[in-house]
Amino acid sequence: GCLHHLGVTVERVVVHTLDEQGVYLAHVRLRAADRTIIVDTRPSDGLVLAALRGASIYVTGQVLERGGQDLHEALAGLDDPPTTEAA
């Protein structure tokens, strides 16, 4: 792709923020010769780019903590088997 032809490698993608509105923010860390370039990206685009280029994906503790709380609340009732009524 374009990055390869420009001599740029994708080092990692970091999902760093989950804001109050529930929006995830990320950046991609690129390497060009001896320079590191950090570019903001949509997490979905960053994850695809990392997967295609074999780069690492990181998620900060803040995101895991906040996202985990939301996930825990969403899954809270799933531990109980569903009740069925005989017809």
Backbone as JSON Lines, residues from 0, in Angstrom:
{"i":0,"aa":"G","n":[0.8,-1.18,0.0],"ca":[0.0,0.0,0.0],"c":[0.85,1.26,0.0]}
{"i":1,"aa":"C","n":[0.18,2.35,0.15],"ca":[0.82,3.67,0.12],"c":[1.87,3.81,1.22]}
{"i":2,"aa":"L","n":[1.55,3.35,2.42],"ca":[2.5,3.5,3.52],"c":[3.8,2.77,3.22]}
{"i":3,"aa":"H","n":[3.69,1.58,2.69],"ca":[4.89,0.79,2.37],"c":[5.75,1.52,1.33]}
{"i":4,"aa":"H","n":[5.12,2.05,0.31],"ca":[5.84,2.76,-0.75],"c":[6.51,4.04,-0.23]}
{"i":5,"aa":"L","n":[5.97,4.61,0.81],"ca":[6.56,5.81,1.41],"c":[7.6,5.46,2.47]}
{"i":6,"aa":"G","n":[7.81,4.17,2.72],"ca":[8.78,3.75,3.72],"c":[8.28,3.92,5.14]}
{"i":7,"aa":"V","n":[6.96,3.89,5.31],"ca":[6.35,4.07,6.63],"c":[5.85,2.72,7.13]}
{"i":8,"aa":"T","n":[6.15,2.4,8.38],"ca":[5.62,1.19,8.98],"c":[4.66,1.56,10.11]}
{"i":9,"aa":"V","n":[3.69,0.71,10.31],"ca":[2.73,0.89,11.4],"c":[3.29,0.14,12.61]}
{"i":10,"aa":"E","n":[3.6,0.87,13.68],"ca":[4.16,0.24,14.87],"c":[3.07,-0.28,15.79]}
{"i":11,"aa":"R","n":[2.06,0.54,16.04],"ca":[1.0,0.14,16.97],"c":[-0.19,1.07,16.85]}
{"i":12,"aa":"V","n":[-1.3,0.58,17.35],"ca":[-2.51,1.38,17.49],"c":[-2.87,1.36,18.97]}
{"i":13,"aa":"V","n":[-3.21,2.53,19.5],"ca":[-3.57,2.65,20.92],"c":[-4.97,3.24,21.02]}
{"i":14,"aa":"V","n":[-5.88,2.48,21.6],"ca":[-7.21,3.0,21.94],"c":[-7.03,3.6,23.34]}
{"i":15,"aa":"H","n":[-7.05,4.93,23.42],"ca":[-6.61,5.61,24.64],"c":[-7.7,6.26,25.47]}
{"i":16,"aa":"T","n":[-8.88,6.49,24.9],"ca":[-9.91,7.22,25.64],"c":[-11.28,6.66,25.34]}
{"i":17,"aa":"L","n":[-12.1,6.59,26.37],"ca":[-13.53,6.37,26.23],"c":[-14.17,7.55,26.94]}
{"i":18,"aa":"D","n":[-14.71,8.48,26.15],"ca":[-15.19,9.73,26.76],"c":[-16.58,9.58,27.36]}
{"i":19,"aa":"E","n":[-17.08,10.67,27.93],"ca":[-18.36,10.66,28.64],"c":[-19.55,10.33,27.73]}
{"i":20,"aa":"Q","n":[-19.4,10.57,26.44],"ca":[-20.48,10.27,25.51],"c":[-20.39,8.84,24.97]}
{"i":21,"aa":"G","n":[-19.41,8.08,25.44],"ca":[-19.24,6.7,24.98],"c":[-18.48,6.57,23.68]}
{"i":22,"aa":"V","n":[-17.73,7.61,23.32],"ca":[-16.96,7.61,22.08],"c":[-15.52,7.18,22.39]}
{"i":23,"aa":"Y","n":[-15.04,6.2,21.63],"ca":[-13.66,5.74,21.78],"c":[-12.75,6.59,20.89]}
{"i":24,"aa":"L","n":[-11.56,6.9,21.41],"ca":[-10.56,7.65,20.66],"c":[-9.29,6.83,20.58]}
{"i":25,"aa":"A","n":[-8.57,6.96,19.46],"ca":[-7.36,6.17,19.27],"c":[-6.34,6.96,18.47]}
{"i":26,"aa":"H","n":[-5.11,6.46,18.47],"ca":[-4.09,6.98,17.58],"c":[-3.26,5.82,17.04]}
{"i":27,"aa":"V","n":[-2.65,6.08,15.91],"ca":[-1.76,5.1,15.29],"c":[-0.35,5.67,15.34]}
{"i":28,"aa":"R","n":[0.59,4.81,15.71],"ca":[1.99,5.22,15.79],"c":[2.71,4.67,14.57]}
{"i":29,"aa":"L","n":[3.26,5.58,13.77],"ca":[3.95,5.24,12.54],"c":[5.45,5.48,12.69]}
{"i":30,"aa":"R","n":[6.23,4.74,11.93],"ca":[7.68,4.93,11.91],"c":[8.09,5.23,10.47]}
{"i":31,"aa":"A","n":[8.75,6.36,10.28],"ca":[9.27,6.75,8.98],"c":[10.75,7.06,9.17]}
{"i":32,"aa":"A","n":[11.61,6.18,8.66],"ca":[13.06,6.29,8.86],"c":[13.34,6.33,10.35]}
{"i":33,"aa":"D","n":[13.88,7.43,10.85],"ca":[14.18,7.52,12.28],"c":[13.18,8.4,13.02]}
{"i":34,"aa":"R","n":[12.03,8.68,12.4],"ca":[11.0,9.52,13.01],"c":[9.8,8.69,13.44]}
{"i":35,"aa":"T","n":[9.22,9.07,14.56],"ca":[7.95,8.5,15.01],"c":[6.87,9.54,14.79]}
{"i":36,"aa":"I","n":[5.78,9.12,14.18],"ca":[4.67,10.01,13.89],"c":[3.43,9.41,14.53]}
{"i":37,"aa":"I","n":[2.71,10.22,15.31],"ca":[1.48,9.76,15.95],"c":[0.31,10.51,15.32]}
{"i":38,"aa":"V","n":[-0.64,9.74,14.8],"ca":[-1.77,10.31,14.08],"c":[-3.07,9.84,14.73]}
{"i":39,"aa":"D","n":[-3.97,10.78,15.01],"ca":[-5.29,10.41,15.53],"c":[-6.02,9.59,14.48]}
{"i":40,"aa":"T","n":[-6.8,8.63,14.95],"ca":[-7.56,7.79,14.03],"c":[-8.85,7.34,14.71]}
{"i":41,"aa":"R","n":[-9.84,6.99,13.91],"ca":[-11.0,6.32,14.47],"c":[-10.54,4.93,14.88]}
{"i":42,"aa":"P","n":[-10.96,4.45,16.05],"ca":[-10.52,3.13,16.48],"c":[-10.78,2.05,15.43]}
{"i":43,"aa":"S","n":[-11.92,2.09,14.77],"ca":[-12.23,1.06,13.77],"c":[-11.2,1.06,12.64]}
{"i":44,"aa":"D","n":[-10.83,2.24,12.17],"ca":[-9.83,2.33,11.1],"c":[-8.46,1.88,11.61]}
{"i":45,"aa":"G","n":[-8.12,2.3,12.82],"ca":[-6.83,1.92,13.39],"c":[-6.7,0.42,13.58]}
{"i":46,"aa":"L","n":[-7.78,-0.23,14.04],"ca":[-7.74,-1.67,14.25],"c":[-7.58,-2.42,12.93]}
{"i":47,"aa":"V","n":[-8.26,-1.97,11.89],"ca":[-8.12,-2.59,10.57],"c":[-6.69,-2.4,10.07]}
{"i":48,"aa":"L","n":[-6.17,-1.2,10.2],"ca":[-4.8,-0.92,9.75],"c":[-3.8,-1.81,10.5]}
{"i":49,"aa":"A","n":[-3.96,-1.93,11.8],"ca":[-3.06,-2.78,12.6],"c":[-3.16,-4.23,12.16]}
{"i":50,"aa":"A","n":[-4.37,-4.7,11.94],"ca":[-4.56,-6.09,11.52],"c":[-3.93,-6.35,10.15]}
{"i":51,"aa":"L","n":[-4.1,-5.42,9.23],"ca":[-3.54,-5.6,7.89],"c":[-2.02,-5.53,7.87]}
{"i":52,"aa":"R","n":[-1.45,-4.72,8.76],"ca":[0.0,-4.52,8.76],"c":[0.71,-5.34,9.83]}
{"i":53,"aa":"G","n":[-0.01,-6.13,10.59],"ca":[0.6,-6.97,11.62],"c":[1.13,-6.18,12.81]}
{"i":54,"aa":"A","n":[0.51,-5.04,13.1],"ca":[0.96,-4.18,14.19],"c":[0.24,-4.55,15.48]}
{"i":55,"aa":"S","n":[0.84,-4.15,16.59],"ca":[0.24,-4.39,17.91],"c":[-0.93,-3.44,18.15]}
{"i":56,"aa":"I","n":[-1.88,-3.92,18.95],"ca":[-3.04,-3.11,19.35],"c":[-3.03,-3.03,20.87]}
{"i":57,"aa":"Y","n":[-3.07,-1.81,21.4],"ca":[-3.08,-1.59,22.83],"c":[-4.34,-0.86,23.23]}
{"i":58,"aa":"V","n":[-4.8,-1.12,24.44],"ca":[-5.94,-0.41,25.02],"c":[-5.51,0.04,26.41]}
{"i":59,"aa":"T","n":[-5.7,1.32,26.72],"ca":[-5.28,1.85,28.01],"c":[-6.15,1.32,29.14]}
{"i":60,"aa":"G","n":[-5.63,1.39,30.35],"ca":[-6.36,0.96,31.53],"c":[-7.65,1.73,31.72]}
{"i":61,"aa":"Q","n":[-7.65,3.02,31.39],"ca":[-8.86,3.84,31.54],"c":[-9.96,3.3,30.65]}
{"i":62,"aa":"V","n":[-9.62,2.93,29.43],"ca":[-10.62,2.41,28.5],"c":[-11.12,1.05,28.98]}
{"i":63,"aa":"L","n":[-10.22,0.2,29.42],"ca":[-10.63,-1.11,29.91],"c":[-11.53,-0.99,31.13]}
{"i":64,"aa":"E","n":[-11.17,-0.07,32.02],"ca":[-11.96,0.11,33.23],"c":[-13.35,0.64,32.91]}
{"i":65,"aa":"R","n":[-13.42,1.7,32.14],"ca":[-14.73,2.3,31.81],"c":[-15.53,1.39,30.9]}
{"i":66,"aa":"G","n":[-14.88,0.82,29.89],"ca":[-15.58,-0.07,28.98],"c":[-16.01,-1.34,29.67]}
{"i":67,"aa":"G","n":[-15.19,-1.83,30.59],"ca":[-15.52,-3.03,31.33],"c":[-16.72,-2.84,32.22]}
{"i":68,"aa":"Q","n":[-16.85,-1.67,32.81],"ca":[-18.02,-1.38,33.64],"c":[-19.27,-1.4,32.79]}
{"i":69,"aa":"D","n":[-19.22,-0.78,31.63],"ca":[-20.37,-0.77,30.73],"c":[-20.71,-2.19,30.29]}
{"i":70,"aa":"L","n":[-19.7,-2.97,29.95],"ca":[-19.91,-4.34,29.52],"c":[-20.49,-5.17,30.65]}
{"i":71,"aa":"H","n":[-19.96,-4.99,31.85],"ca":[-20.46,-5.73,33.0],"c":[-21.94,-5.44,33.23]}
{"i":72,"aa":"E","n":[-22.31,-4.17,33.13],"ca":[-23.71,-3.8,33.32],"c":[-24.58,-4.4,32.21]}
{"i":73,"aa":"A","n":[-24.09,-4.4,30.99],"ca":[-24.86,-4.93,29.87],"c":[-25.06,-6.43,29.98]}
{"i":74,"aa":"L","n":[-24.08,-7.12,30.56],"ca":[-24.15,-8.58,30.66],"c":[-24.66,-9.07,32.0]}
{"i":75,"aa":"A","n":[-25.03,-8.16,32.9],"ca":[-25.38,-8.52,34.28],"c":[-26.44,-9.61,34.36]}
{"i":76,"aa":"G","n":[-27.46,-9.56,33.55],"ca":[-28.55,-10.52,33.65],"c":[-28.31,-11.82,32.89]}
{"i":77,"aa":"L","n":[-27.22,-11.93,32.18],"ca":[-27.01,-13.11,31.34],"c":[-26.6,-14.35,32.13]}
{"i":78,"aa":"D","n":[-26.2,-14.21,33.39],"ca":[-25.81,-15.35,34.18],"c":[-27.0,-16.21,34.58]}
{"i":79,"aa":"D","n":[-28.17,-15.62,34.61],"ca":[-29.38,-16.34,34.98],"c":[-29.97,-17.0,33.75]}
{"i":80,"aa":"P","n":[-30.34,-18.28,33.84],"ca":[-30.95,-18.92,32.67],"c":[-32.28,-18.26,32.35]}
{"i":81,"aa":"P","n":[-32.63,-18.21,31.09],"ca":[-33.92,-17.61,30.73],"c":[-35.06,-18.46,31.24]}
{"i":82,"aa":"T","n":[-36.13,-17.8,31.59],"ca":[-37.31,-18.54,32.06],"c":[-38.24,-18.75,30.88]}
{"i":83,"aa":"T","n":[-38.82,-19.91,30.83],"ca":[-39.78,-20.2,29.77],"c":[-41.09,-20.58,30.42]}
{"i":84,"aa":"E","n":[-42.14,-20.17,29.81],"ca":[-43.47,-20.49,30.32],"c":[-44.07,-21.59,29.46]}
{"i":85,"aa":"A","n":[-44.66,-22.56,30.13],"ca":[-45.34,-23.63,29.37],"c":[-46.58,-23.08,28.73]}
{"i":86,"aa":"A","n":[-46.81,-23.47,27.49],"ca":[-47.98,-22.96,26.77],"c":[-49.18,-23.82,27.0]}
